[in-house]
Amino acid sequence: MTKTALIFPGQGSQYSGMGKELAENFKIARQIFEEADDALGFKLSAICFSGSEEELKLTANTQPAILTASIAVLRVLEQESGLKGEYLAGHSLGEYSALVCSGALGFADAVRTVRARGSFMQEAVPVGTGSMAAMLSIEKNVLEEICRDAAQGDVVAPANFNSPGQIVIAGSVTAVARAIEIARERGFRKSMLLPVSAPFHCALMKPAAERLAQVLDAVKYGEMSAPVVSNVEATANNDKGRVRDLLVRQVCAPVLWEQSVIEMAALGVTRFIEVGPGKVLSGLVKRILKDVATANVEDLSTFKALAP
């Protein structure tokens, strides 16, 4: 029997127009955007459907926008195809979409929480003082050593283990620049600064984690219909009592995406369906596991192309 994992994208997958086609064609998708607008008290739907790149890039907008677009796609899939995932996972912000899918988080709670999370992350580090860089073709232990040598009292550490040969580091601007320089000196010349507004998933995010913990204290958690493989541990969790702690830890801890995909394969998953804008995660899955089936669903054509 085919076991399916539904996987949900994180920051960086946003684009103007996401979710618009499905909202125009399916009442259930339209209702999700309306619910998000009501929960936040402003027209998030307008930012998703026709917002400028600048608007969409603001972390406090990006996070609820991607979550809402992803859940709109999910609800159409559930209603029209009955598709369910035996396992669920999401990359960083995408873990909230996975938790909504599982029933652990209500949608309105999730959209308000990630709006706050985006603001907290942005405010934790003054703009221009933190950065992130993708480091290519460097082994995990080698990169960890480079980060230790580059720190010199500042923060720099692996933030996303995305796929074999692609690890993202985060920290202060100067420490990240030093890490890139040290890597080059040691023969690793492939690196790329990322166009992000803050250094996510490193120790500099501690103030954001503390503020998010208070928001998550007020949220009610539901029983989970399917386990969510968490970014922090790369293991399947179906205990609603652990959700808050995992989400708080996630803010400063690296995203173990490669390890999460390998874990789902070990649990018998042979098909990964990316639900929401873009196909970043489908591409990463293909780099991690050569012989699994992948698909992404974000609009009418990809929805129609999805094999039942």
C-alpha positions in Angstrom: 0.0 0.0 0.0 1.3 3.5 -0.9 1.9 5.6 2.1 1.6 9.3 1.4 3.2 12.3 3.2 1.7 15.7 2.8 4.4 18.4 3.0 3.9 22.1 3.4 6.2 24.9 2.2 7.8 27.6 4.3 9.1 31.2 3.7 10.5 31.9 0.3 7.7 30.0 -1.6 5.4 33.0 -1.7 4.3 34.8 -4.9 1.7 37.3 -5.9 -1.5 35.5 -7.1 -1.0 32.4 -4.9 -4.4 30.7 -4.1 -6.4 33.1 -6.4 -7.3 30.5 -9.0 -8.5 28.0 -6.5 -10.5 30.7 -4.6 -12.2 31.7 -7.8 -13.2 28.0 -8.6 -13.8 26.5 -5.2 -16.0 27.9 -2.4 -14.1 26.1 0.3 -10.8 27.8 -0.8 -12.6 31.2 -0.8 -13.9 30.5 2.7 -10.3 29.9 4.0 -9.2 33.3 2.7 -12.3 35.0 4.2 -11.6 33.3 7.5 -8.0 34.5 7.4 -9.1 38.1 6.7 -11.6 37.9 9.6 -9.0 36.4 12.0 -6.4 39.1 11.2 -8.7 42.1 10.7 -7.2 43.1 7.4 -7.3 41.8 3.8 -4.6 39.1 3.8 -6.4 37.7 0.7 -5.6 40.9 -1.3 -1.9 40.5 -0.4 -2.0 36.9 -1.5 -3.9 37.5 -4.8 -2.4 40.8 -5.9 0.2 42.0 -3.4 3.5 43.5 -4.4 6.7 41.5 -4.0 7.7 44.0 -1.3 4.5 43.5 0.7 4.7 39.7 0.4 8.4 39.7 1.5 7.6 41.3 4.9 7.9 38.4 7.3 4.7 39.3 9.2 2.8 39.1 5.9 4.7 36.2 4.4 4.0 33.7 7.1 0.2 34.0 7.4 0.0 34.4 3.5 1.8 31.1 2.8 -0.1 29.3 5.6 -3.5 30.5 4.2 -2.6 29.6 0.6 -1.5 26.2 1.7 -4.6 25.4 3.8 -6.9 26.6 0.9 -5.2 24.1 -1.4 -5.4 21.4 1.3 -9.2 21.9 1.8 -9.8 21.7 -1.9 -7.8 18.4 -2.0 -9.6 17.0 1.0 -13.1 17.9 -0.4 -12.5 17.0 -4.1 -10.2 13.9 -3.8 -10.5 12.7 -0.2 -6.7 12.7 -0.1 -5.1 12.1 3.3 -1.5 11.9 4.4 -0.4 9.0 6.7 2.4 11.5 7.8 2.6 15.3 7.7 5.5 17.7 7.8 6.3 21.3 6.9 9.5 23.3 6.5 9.7 25.9 9.3 6.5 28.0 8.9 5.1 25.0 7.0 5.0 23.0 10.2 2.0 25.1 11.3 0.2 24.2 8.1 0.9 20.5 8.9 -0.4 21.0 12.4 -3.6 22.6 11.0 -4.0 19.6 8.7 -3.6 17.2 11.6 -6.2 19.0 13.7 -3.7 20.0 16.4 -4.2 23.7 15.6 -7.4 25.5 14.5 -6.9 27.5 11.3 -7.8 30.9 12.8 -5.5 30.3 15.8 -2.7 29.3 13.4 -3.0 32.3 11.2 -2.9 34.7 14.1 0.0 32.9 15.7 2.2 32.9 12.6 1.4 36.6 12.0 2.8 37.2 15.5 5.6 34.8 14.9 6.7 36.7 11.8 6.6 40.0 13.7 8.6 38.6 16.6 11.2 37.1 14.4 11.6 40.4 12.4 11.8 42.4 15.7 14.3 40.0 17.4 17.2 41.3 15.3 17.5 44.8 13.8 17.2 44.8 10.0 20.7 44.5 8.4 22.5 43.0 11.4 21.7 39.3 10.7 21.9 37.2 7.5 21.6 33.7 6.1 23.6 31.9 3.5 23.3 28.6 1.6 26.5 26.6 1.8 26.8 24.0 -1.0 28.7 20.7 -1.1 30.0 20.8 2.5 29.6 17.9 4.9 27.6 18.7 8.1 30.6 18.2 10.5 32.9 20.2 8.4 30.5 23.1 8.2 29.9 23.0 12.0 33.6 23.3 12.5 33.7 26.3 10.0 30.9 28.0 12.0 32.7 27.5 15.3 35.9 29.0 13.8 33.9 31.9 12.3 31.9 32.8 15.4 34.6 34.7 17.3 32.1 35.7 20.0 29.2 36.3 17.5 26.5 33.8 16.5 26.7 31.7 13.3 25.4 28.1 13.0 23.7 25.7 10.6 20.0 26.7 10.4 18.5 24.4 7.7 19.7 20.9 6.8 17.8 21.0 3.5 19.2 18.2 1.3 22.6 16.5 0.7 25.0 19.2 -0.1 22.7 22.1 0.8 22.9 23.5 4.4 21.9 27.0 5.2 23.7 28.9 8.0 22.4 31.9 10.0 23.8 34.5 12.3 25.2 38.0 12.5 26.2 39.6 9.2 29.9 39.6 10.2 30.0 36.0 11.4 28.2 34.7 8.3 30.6 36.6 6.1 33.6 35.1 8.0 32.1 31.6 7.6 31.8 32.1 3.8 35.4 33.4 3.7 36.8 30.5 5.9 34.8 28.0 3.7 36.5 29.5 0.6 39.9 29.3 2.1 39.3 25.6 2.8 38.3 24.9 -0.8 34.5 25.2 -0.5 33.7 28.0 -3.0 29.9 27.5 -3.5 27.9 29.7 -1.2 25.1 32.2 -1.6 23.7 34.9 0.6 19.9 34.5 0.9 17.5 37.5 0.4 15.9 37.2 3.9 15.0 39.8 6.4 16.3 38.1 9.5 18.6 35.2 10.6 16.0 32.5 11.3 16.6 29.3 13.3 19.6 30.4 15.3 20.3 31.6 18.8 19.7 35.3 17.8 16.0 34.4 17.6 15.8 33.7 21.4 13.7 36.9 22.1 11.2 35.7 19.4 10.9 32.3 20.9 10.2 33.8 24.4 7.4 36.0 23.0 6.0 33.2 20.8 5.8 30.9 23.9 3.3 33.3 25.5 1.1 33.4 22.4 1.2 29.6 22.2 0.2 29.3 25.9 -3.2 30.8 24.9 -3.9 28.4 22.1 -6.1 25.3 22.4 -4.6 22.1 20.9 -6.8 19.4 19.3 -6.3 15.6 19.0 -4.1 14.8 16.0 -5.5 12.8 13.1 -2.1 12.0 11.7 1.5 12.4 13.1 3.5 15.5 12.2 7.3 15.0 11.8 8.7 17.9 13.6 11.6 20.1 12.4 13.3 20.0 15.7 13.5 16.3 16.2 12.8 14.8 12.8 10.6 12.2 14.4 6.8 11.7 14.1 4.7 13.3 16.9 1.1 12.6 17.5 0.9 13.9 21.1 -0.9 17.3 21.1 0.7 17.9 24.5 4.1 18.3 22.9 3.1 20.7 20.1 3.7 23.9 22.0 7.2 23.0 23.2 8.2 21.8 19.7 7.0 25.0 18.1 8.9 27.2 20.7 12.1 25.2 20.2 11.8 25.4 16.5 12.4 29.2 16.4 16.1 28.9 17.5 16.8 25.3 16.4 17.9 24.2 12.9 15.3 22.8 10.6 16.1 19.1 10.1 14.4 18.7 6.7 16.7 16.2 5.2 16.5 14.0 8.3 12.7 14.4 8.4 12.3 13.2 4.8 14.6 10.2 5.5 12.5 9.4 8.6 9.3 9.5 6.7 10.8 7.1 4.1 11.8 4.8 7.0 8.2 4.9 8.2 7.1 3.6 4.7 6.3 6.8 2.9 6.7 6.3 -0.9 4.9 9.4 -2.1 5.4 13.0 -1.1 2.8 15.7 -2.1 3.7 19.3 -1.6 0.6 21.3 -0.7 0.8 25.0 -1.2 2.7 27.6 -3.2 5.8 26.5 -5.2 7.7 23.3 -5.5 10.8 23.9 -3.4 10.2 21.0 -1.1 9.4 18.5 -3.9 12.8 19.4 -5.4 14.5 18.9 -2.0 12.8 15.5 -1.6 14.0 14.4 -5.0 17.6 15.3 -4.0 17.3 13.4 -0.7 15.5 10.3 -2.1 15.8 9.4 -5.7 13.1 6.7 -6.0 10.1 8.2 -4.4 7.1 9.8 -6.2 6.6 13.6 -5.7 4.0 16.1 -6.8 3.0 19.6 -5.9 -0.5 21.1 -5.8 -0.9 24.9 -5.9 -3.4 25.8 -8.6 -6.0 24.3 -11.0 -3.5 22.7 -13.4 -1.5 21.0 -10.7 -4.7 19.9 -8.9 -6.0 18.3 -12.1 -2.6 16.7 -12.8 -2.5 14.9 -9.4 -3.1 11.2 -9.8 -5.8 9.9 -7.5 
